Amino acid sequence: MTMPKQTYILLIAQFLSSFADNAILFTVIAMVMHSTDQASWYIPALQSAFLIAYVVLAPWVGSLADHYPKARVLIVANLIKATGAILLLLNVEPLIAYCIVGIGAALYSPAKYGILPELVGHNFLIKANSWIEGSTILAILLGMVVGAKVADYSTHWALVGTISLFVISAWVAMYLPVTPVKKPATASRLIEFGQQMSGFFTTPRSRFAILGGSLFWASAATLRLIIVAWAPAVLMLNSASDIAQLTLYLALGIIVGSAIVPRLIPLEHLRRARFAAYTMAILIALLSLTNTLWPARAVLFVIGIMGGMFIVPINAVLQALGQKSIGSGSAVSLQNFFQNLAMLLAVGAYTYAASLHISPVATLVTLGGLVFVATFWVSLRLPDPEQPH
């Protein structure tokens, strides 16, 4: 049996969109770094403007993905992202333009993951998920490096390139089949979202999946922003491409951790994932002690390995539980709500710290300590292996 052909169409559309997502991030960073009049809090504020769409729109985007053809939702989401990039090209305030890109991304996510069960069915679902995740990581790596290099040469052409990729991704998605949709709910979407949230938190494993995933993404988003300030101050890296290449080691580590974790942490022993998070927290603090390039790369690589070993079992549990309960699009939307709320709070706290001119070395140590404490708190709520799932 072979993978359904429409899966490859989704892979191409997802790769192009994810590549552009990460290229535009480092294009915006390059635009800010090229400007001499932006305050130190501006880059983390940009990240906050992007994330807020995931939180505010969470009650609606999952429902849209479940109640309308997901292929059409992917097209609309890509065109919204392209609109945000066009506004950047027209020199509209980056905080506003990048927020619009975030709106498109918030709509895209539940449709992307929710369409998989409809395209491939039960037998190929795990394999299709692994292909989507693998292509996404590859797109992130290439988007960061290529986007940053092009942006260092010309932010204008970097933006033209990302706009083109978003439009091409939308065009590719037109070839996806229009799948059946659910009948729209009659109750208020906010009420329905609250009921789904309440129901999904009834089991310890689903609570841990939400809280653990939120912890991982909050720490990852904050670490990436700290690196943008820490690398020029400590490692003397002053271009967007140099910083992108540094964060590349973090992403490569996540790939390695994701590959080895199935042998080390089966789902029935989910509690083991906490040891990877503890190690990640310690290494984040130790990163503050490095002041040369290769030791920093090595520490970031191992942080990535630990992060991959922590998040992969969590995602597997969340997807399995979500598909059996509230619907695939709504489950992803609920996951996005909590993860991006956590990222928004963490990035907001870092933005405030940056406005107070607290050194990036001190923020690295603080982040490591907070991740360690949060891991301990989340782990207290993990069920023992012998408890029923």
Residue pairs with C-beta under 8 A, 6 or more apart in sequence:
1 123
1 124
3 120
3 124
3 127
3 128
3 131
4 119
4 120
4 121
4 124
6 119
6 175
6 176
6 177
7 119
7 120
7 124
7 128
7 131
9 172
9 173
9 175
9 176
10 112
10 115
10 116
10 119
10 132
10 173
10 176
11 131
11 132
11 135
12 172
13 74
13 78
13 169
13 170
13 172
13 173
13 176
14 112
14 132
14 135
14 136
14 139
14 169
15 135
15 136
15 138
15 139
16 139
16 165
16 166
16 168
16 169
16 172
17 74
17 78
17 81
17 108
17 165
17 166
17 169
18 135
18 136
18 139
18 140
18 143
19 139
19 140
19 142
19 143
19 146
19 165
20 81
20 85
20 143
20 161
20 162
20 165
20 166
20 169
21 81
21 101
21 105
21 139
21 143
22 139
22 140
22 143
22 144
22 147
23 143
23 144
23 146
23 147
23 148
23 150
23 151
23 158
23 161
23 162
23 165
24 81
24 84
24 85
24 88
24 98
24 101
24 147
24 158
24 159
24 162
25 143
25 144
25 147
26 143
26 144
26 147
26 148
26 151
26 240
26 241
26 243
26 244
27 88
27 147
27 148
27 150
27 151
27 155
27 158
27 159
27 162
27 240
28 46
28 88
28 94
28 98
29 43
29 46
29 148
29 151
29 228
29 240
29 243
30 148
30 151
30 152
30 155
30 158
30 239
30 240
31 88
31 94
31 151
31 155
32 38
32 42
32 43
32 46
32 94
33 238
33 239
33 240
34 155
39 355
40 229
40 354
40 355
40 357
41 351
41 352
41 354
41 355
43 225
43 228
43 229
44 225
44 347
44 348
44 350
44 351
44 354
45 95
45 351
46 94
46 95
46 98
47 221
47 225
47 343
47 347
48 344
48 347
48 348
48 351
49 95
49 96
49 98
49 99
49 102
50 98
50 99
50 101
50 102
50 105
51 102
51 221
51 340
51 343
51 344
51 347
52 99
52 102
52 344
53 99
53 102
53 103
53 105
53 106
54 102
54 105
54 106
54 109
54 336
54 337
54 339
54 340
54 341
54 344
55 337
55 340
55 341
55 344
57 103
57 106
57 107
58 106
58 193
58 333
58 334
58 336
58 337
58 340
59 189
59 190
59 192
59 193
59 333
59 337
60 189
61 106
61 107
61 109
61 110
61 333
61 336
62 110
62 114
62 193
62 327
62 329
62 330
62 331
62 332
62 333
62 334
63 184
63 185
63 189
63 192
63 193
63 329
63 330
63 333
64 73
64 107
64 110
64 111
64 329
65 73
65 107
65 110
65 111
65 114
65 329
65 330
65 332
65 333
66 110
66 114
66 181
66 182
66 327
66 328
66 329
66 330
67 181
67 182
67 183
67 184
67 185
68 181
69 178
69 179
69 181
70 111
70 114
70 115
70 118
70 176
70 179
70 329
71 115
71 173
71 174
71 176
71 177
71 178
71 179
72 178
73 107
73 108
73 111
74 108
74 111
74 112
74 115
74 169
74 170
74 173
74 176
75 170
75 173
75 174
76 107
77 104
77 105
77 107
77 108
77 111
78 104
78 108
78 166
78 167
78 169
78 170
78 173
79 104
79 166
79 167
79 170
80 100
80 101
80 103
80 104
80 107
81 100
81 101
81 104
81 105
81 108
81 166
82 104
82 163
82 166
82 167
82 170
83 100
83 104
84 97
84 98
84 99
84 100
84 101
84 102
84 103
84 104
85 97
85 101
85 159
85 162
85 163
85 166
86 163
87 96
87 97
87 100
88 94
88 97
88 98
88 159
89 156
89 159
89 160
89 163
104 166
106 336
106 340
109 332
109 333
109 336
110 328
110 329
110 330
110 332
110 333
110 336
111 329
112 132
113 132
113 319
113 328
113 329
113 332
114 327
114 328
114 329
114 332
115 176
115 179
116 125
116 128
116 129
116 132
116 328
117 125
117 323
117 328
118 179
118 180
119 128
119 176
119 177
119 179
120 127
120 128
129 319
133 258
137 251
137 254
137 255
137 258
140 251
141 248
141 251
141 252
144 244
144 247
144 248
144 251
145 241
145 244
145 245
145 248
147 158
147 161
147 162
147 244
148 239
148 240
148 241
148 243
148 244
148 245
149 241
149 244
150 157
150 158
150 161
151 158
151 240
151 241
152 239
152 240
152 241
182 327
185 192
193 330
193 333
193 334
196 326
196 330
196 334
197 334
197 337
199 325
199 326
200 206
200 210
200 321
200 322
200 325
200 326
200 331
200 334
201 207
201 210
203 321
203 389
204 381
204 382
204 383
204 387
205 270
205 317
205 321
205 383
205 389
206 317
206 318
206 321
207 381
208 270
208 314
208 317
208 378
208 381
208 382
208 383
209 314
209 315
209 317
209 318
209 321
209 335
210 318
210 334
210 335
210 338
211 338
211 378
211 381
212 273
212 277
212 310
212 311
212 314
212 378
213 311
213 314
213 315
213 318
213 335
213 338
213 339
214 338
214 339
214 341
214 342
214 343
215 277
215 342
215 371
215 374
215 375
215 378
216 277
216 307
216 310
216 311
216 314
217 339
217 340
217 342
217 343
218 339
218 342
218 343
218 345
218 346
219 280
219 281
219 284
219 346
219 367
219 370
219 371
220 307
221 343
221 346
221 347
222 343
222 346
222 347
222 349
222 350
222 367
223 250
223 284
223 303
223 367
224 247
224 250
225 347
225 350
226 350
226 360
226 363
226 364
226 367
227 243
227 246
227 247
227 300
228 243
229 354
229 360
230 360
230 361
230 364
231 237
231 242
231 243
231 246
232 238
232 243
233 359
233 360
233 361
234 290
234 291
234 360
234 361
235 246
235 291
235 292
235 293
235 296
237 243
237 246
237 293
246 293
246 296
246 297
246 300
247 300
249 297
249 298
249 300
249 301
249 304
250 300
250 301
250 303
250 304
250 307
251 304
252 301
252 304
253 300
253 301
253 302
253 303
253 304
253 305
253 306
253 307
253 308
254 304
254 305
254 307
254 308
254 311
255 304
255 308
256 301
256 304
256 305
256 308
257 276
257 304
257 305
257 306
257 307
257 308
257 309
257 310
257 312
258 308
258 309
258 311
258 312
259 308
260 305
260 309
261 276
261 308
261 309
261 312
261 313
262 312
264 272
264 309
265 272
265 273
265 276
265 309
265 313
267 313
267 316
267 317
268 385
269 385
270 313
270 314
270 317
270 382
270 383
270 385
271 379
271 382
271 384
271 385
273 309
273 310
273 313
273 314
274 375
274 378
274 379
274 382
276 306
276 307
276 309
276 310
277 306
277 310
277 371
277 375
277 379
278 372
278 375
279 306
280 303
280 306
280 307
280 310
280 371
281 368
281 369
281 371
281 372
281 375
282 368
282 372
283 299
283 302
283 303
283 306
283 368
284 303
284 364
284 367
284 368
284 371
285 364
285 365
285 367
285 368
285 369
286 299
286 368
287 296
287 299
287 300
287 303
287 364
287 368
288 361
288 362
288 364
288 365
288 368
290 296
290 299
318 331
318 335
319 331
321 331
322 328
322 330
322 331
322 332
322 334
322 335
323 331
325 331
326 334
350 363
353 363
353 366
383 389
